[in-house]
Amino acid sequence: MDDTLRLLQETIRRFVEKEVVPHGHKWEEQGFVPREVLRAMGKLGFLGLRYAEEHGGGAMDARATALLAEELGRSTFSGFAITALVHTDMASPHLVNAGSPEQVRKYLPRIISGELITAVAVTEPDAGSDVKSIRTSARKDGGDYVLKGSKMFITNGALADIYFVAAKTDPAGGSKGISIFIVEKGMKGFTVGRRLEKMGWRSSDTAELVFDDCRVPAANLLGEEHRGFYAIMKNFQNERIAIAAMAMGEASKAIELTLEYVRTRKAFGATLWEKQAIRQRLSMLAAKVEAGRQLVLHAASLDAQGRDCVKEVSMAKAYCAELLNDVVYDCLQFHGGFGYIKESAIERMYRD
């Protein structure tokens, strides 16, 4: 890791410790992260790490994404982490990858600053994650497209200003009939439906979106008509790096919290740390997390070099997500009854 990346990591960690951790419980209760927090991240440059300097970005690469996601994961508030990462690495990349110069100039600087919050709207009640089976339609009508349908489980759904919405422009085209549109909050026919209560990620705003003959100017078509499926698939690589890195940040923090606990908790005449089986298990978990972290950074480095890394990125996301489940489950067990109490960070991390 070079000095620039190391400094970035240190800056993000300080921000998380000062501006996130003390307030995260309140955000969990209210069900969303305040906009001013994202604006503060924008001022520090965190929301445009990989975007061009001419728009206010940092002109960095996928390694910066990995470090950002890892440090946000270490906050122990996954709802906060995913709120930011959807904005930086799951929604706004659609604009950068496929947007016209006019669209990029219009939206990107304010996205990078945190003035505009973004969401990506693909998932639907019946289709789930099967992108080619979405039913939301978009028909051409004069100088507009008219969108009709609904989206479900949309992160940043209620608070976003800009939505990148997938819709069928050719109902019979399957994966070749999907297009993406830039939909602004307030457009006629677009409403935010239910805000959804979740078991975990509770500080992440998640909502249903409804498009009832929503008129969207033809100028808001993002990229080519009928090419939306391929744009969504392309960005999955970026999303997987972010999710895998976020998971390893959470896992490493869970181990740190557990080490602090077992070194002070006494049972059967000694601290838990003095029990060899516990030390051995935590050591093995720590080794696996470091291996997962290195796999993520390797995948990000390949991406930064412009090399084909579909295999490595997919492996990282699959491995790190499952590993996080194993780590947090064991860490909860080592906390005993305290791990089951709601005020415990481990209890929240286990639900998330």
Buried (B, 14 or more C-beta within 10 A) or exposed (E): EEEEBEEBBEBBBEBBEEBBBEBBBEBBEEBBBBEEBBBBBBEBBBBBBBBBEEBBBBEBBBBBBBBBBBBBBBBBBBBBBBBBBBBBBBBBBBBBEBBEEEBBEBBBBBBBBBBBBBBBBBBBEEBEEEBBEBBBBBBEEEEBBBBBBBBBBBBBBBBBBBBBBBBBBBEEBEBEBBBBBBBBBEBEBBBBBEBBEBEBBBBBBBBBBBBEEBBBEEEBBBBEBBBBBBBBEEBBBBBBBBBBBBBBBBBBBBBEBBBEBBEEBEEEEEBBBBBEEBBEBBEEBBEBBEBBBEBBBBBBBBBBEEEEBEEBBBBBBEBBBEBBEEBBEBBBBBBBEBBEEEEBBBBBBBBB
